[in-house]
């Protein structure tokens, strides 16, 4: 045995290869040795880690700073009780040293932080302080990021706090580990082995989220299973909550409205039935015994077949308020989703959430927050902002973005969503006045103490790289950064992410951010240009299906959404059509409602436009549509080229994976382009503009393509 061990040691000395190539597991917390000059600049400001407190979060801060600085500088600074010159002193005013500094922490709230270069006993140190240790944790991650990004750290004076209270991931994870709309493997929650075994990944998940300020997670799918609320599962949930707590992350659950019947043995789930209310109250009490800081419930009710209060003739507010009363004594919230459209309702689907919810403004309990998708249909490649933003001034509204790429080609398509989200957050609602953006609506409490928030449907699974692709990590990252500060720029976030994920070479950063920033318009162009939407194939939403017209609900069919006929294409949402524009503030309605001012991005979202309509480009609409499809494909080719040129600067395994994915994306972009041109061409019956090739196959060929095993369905 000893001989073998010696031999192995000798071999390891001779061949100091890395045990495993980089695979993306480290995310943006990829702490790599800094170059020597940079190390020399940082070391004098990282001579020791000093804290006078002890709690689980403080321990995590010490561990993270130790790991990060150890890896970036070669050796971790020692933990010390005194504060020598160059020390990093972290904690809260519970530390006498921090209290003595009299720092202006007053305005930073529970989660804010301050990072300052100060003197303690005449010695220069860096202090990272919050009112709570969670604030200090966020500060520590910010400090680490400064070093990762090569910023000077000798004269720091940074104060920051999150703009939104609830910054949540929504996992659409089922109890059997299938992830609805998940493209990164199975659910990371291994329910079968919990609570006995806790995968170390849960800790890395919490670290990653804390590093970008995410402070809550809904563990299970909105299409929920009542079993999650039973005792065996609550024990598993409690285990996860224990792991997440030191990282400032609270656990929430999707509640199935009919749970009192399914697991409670009641005959009804009518929210006005006292027995039902009592059942939920007892259930909430039980949950809080397992998870004392449980965040609350997320509810999808009366939407796409889910049970809800309307099954009993009650309103959404009556349903939400009953649940809110159950969690209120414990400080919990109810996030009630506005993503509803009813089978019986023949009205334009884009109008239904507003029609249903706007009249309920002011009738929700004060611990209810209505969760609204970014656009009025459903996470399409591009949608105008949802008209509910700004239209319910007495009701807290939170944003729901989709981080996972259900309608964006799944994990293999490189699509950076920071720009799309920025577009939505900066949209001017004109409510109550010009200049009130969606971000303003989100971060202005409707009354003192009312909750604010944002949620992202997670793209996380048990793939080694977490998100299904290296670049999809950027969307998780960008979501967190925008949740912390909805006014940040998608561009700046992309650059930070690129530097921390791929390496800090300016040429690399500019090439990668260039790819990321053009990627959103590219997918819009090769899938749903000019305001088209919902052209995806049935069920799984993978690949094109603009011809589909045989689904039981009219508003599940792509033909409903594009409304193409011999005369033209597009959904008339103006006064002559469904008049959905009227749900926006008057100036916005005027802009969207007029062909002259709507612009190319939302043209066919709001208007049914003749094929020969003259576009701003001077082309006819038909020609423009074809040009856009080709432009989208060309953009993917350009991304491929840009990426290929980066090979010498990137580790082989990750470079290869992205190259392969880009090749898939290009094939599929072309598939989208060909299928859509073949189909729309069969309706428009116009020749292709000069220089644009006919699809290589006839329409039948594209219609016959089937993908019964596409993931995430
Ligand atoms: C749609 C998804 C479906 C979700 C639904 C929702 O296709 O899987 O359950 O949204 O948000 O985008 O409830």
Boltz pocket constraint, residues with backbone or C-beta under 6 A from the ligand:
constraints:
  - pocket:
      binder: B
      contacts: [[A, 180], [A, 181], [A, 222], [A, 223], [A, 300], [A, 304], [A, 339], [A, 378], [A, 379], [A, 406], [A, 539]]
      max_distance: 6.0
